[in-house]
Amino acid sequence: MKNLIKILGTYAFVILPAITFAHPGHGHDNPLSPEHYLGNPVHAIPVALTVAAAGFLIVWKIWKTRNETKK
């Protein structure tokens, strides 16, 4: 688990600052709208990776809890 936290921390430290830069398309639509975040790959890919990581951690925690209660 510590290795996973180190990997995610490294990912956040290296990748996330690049997401904060403006990209083509700013100014054409509302930058705070859901369509902006889901329609632009610059935002959609990190959102999808975050949702996938959260889902993985939730499923892993449930699986671990169920296996510990069976013992």
Contact map, one row per residue, 1 for C-alpha under 8 A:
11111000000000000000000000000000000000000000000000000000000000000000000
11111100000000000000000000000000000000000000000000000000000000000000000
11111110000000000000000000000000000000000000000000000000000000000000000
11111111000000000000000000000000000000000000000000000000000000000000000
11111111100000000000000000000000000000000000000000000000000000000000000
01111111110000000000000000000000000000000000000000000000000000000000000
00111111111000000000000000000000000000000000000000000000000000000000000
00011111111100000000000000000000000000000000000000000000000000000000000
00001111111110000000000000000000000000000000000000000000000000000000000
00000111111111000000000000000000000000000000000000000000000000000000000
00000011111111110000000000000000000000000000000000000000000000000000000
00000001111111111000000000000000000000000000000000000000000000000000000
00000000111111111000000000000000000000000000000000000000000000000000000
00000000011111111100000000000000000000000000000000000000000000000000000
00000000001111111110000000000000000000000000000000000000000000000000000
00000000001111111111000000000000000000000000000000000000000000000000000
00000000000111111111100000000000000000000000000000000000000000000000000
00000000000001111111100000000000000000000000000000000000000000000000000
00000000000000111111110000000000000000000110000000000000000000000000000
00000000000000011111110000000000000000000000000000000000000000000000000
00000000000000001111111000000000000000000000000000000000000000000000000
00000000000000000011111101000000000000000000000000000000000000000000000
00000000000000000000111111000000000000000100000000000000000000000000000
00000000000000000000011111000000000000000000000000000000000000000000000
00000000000000000000001111111000000000000000000000000000000000000000000
00000000000000000000011111111010000000000000000000000000000000000000000
00000000000000000000000011111110000000000000000000000000000000000000000
00000000000000000000000011111100000000000000000000000000000000000000000
00000000000000000000000011111110000100000000000000000000000000000000000
00000000000000000000000000111111100100000000000000000000000000000000000
00000000000000000000000001101111100110000000000000000000000000000000000
00000000000000000000000000000111110110000000000000000000000000000000000
00000000000000000000000000000111111110000000000000000000000000000000000
00000000000000000000000000000001111111000000000000000000000000000000000
00000000000000000000000000000000111111100000000000000000000000000000000
00000000000000000000000000001111111111110010000000000000000000000000000
00000000000000000000000000000011111111110011000000000000000000000000000
00000000000000000000000000000000011111111011000000000000000000000000000
00000000000000000000000000000000001111111011000000000000000000000000000
00000000000000000000000000000000000111111111000000000000000000000000000
00000000000000000000000000000000000001111111100000000000000000000000000
00000000000000000010001000000000000000011111110000000000000000000000000
00000000000000000010000000000000000111111111111000000000000000000000000
00000000000000000000000000000000000011111111111100000000000000000000000
00000000000000000000000000000000000000001111111110000000000000000000000
00000000000000000000000000000000000000000111111111000000000000000000000
00000000000000000000000000000000000000000011111111100000000000000000000
00000000000000000000000000000000000000000001111111110000000000000000000
00000000000000000000000000000000000000000000111111111000000000000000000
00000000000000000000000000000000000000000000011111111100000000000000000
00000000000000000000000000000000000000000000001111111110000000000000000
00000000000000000000000000000000000000000000000111111111000000000000000
00000000000000000000000000000000000000000000000011111111100000000000000
00000000000000000000000000000000000000000000000001111111110000000000000
00000000000000000000000000000000000000000000000000111111111000000000000
00000000000000000000000000000000000000000000000000011111111100000000000
00000000000000000000000000000000000000000000000000001111111110000000000
00000000000000000000000000000000000000000000000000000111111111000000000
00000000000000000000000000000000000000000000000000000011111111100000000
00000000000000000000000000000000000000000000000000000001111111110000000
00000000000000000000000000000000000000000000000000000000111111111000000
00000000000000000000000000000000000000000000000000000000011111111100000
00000000000000000000000000000000000000000000000000000000001111111110000
00000000000000000000000000000000000000000000000000000000000111111111000
00000000000000000000000000000000000000000000000000000000000011111111100
00000000000000000000000000000000000000000000000000000000000001111111110
00000000000000000000000000000000000000000000000000000000000000111111111
00000000000000000000000000000000000000000000000000000000000000011111111
00000000000000000000000000000000000000000000000000000000000000001111111
00000000000000000000000000000000000000000000000000000000000000000111111
00000000000000000000000000000000000000000000000000000000000000000011111
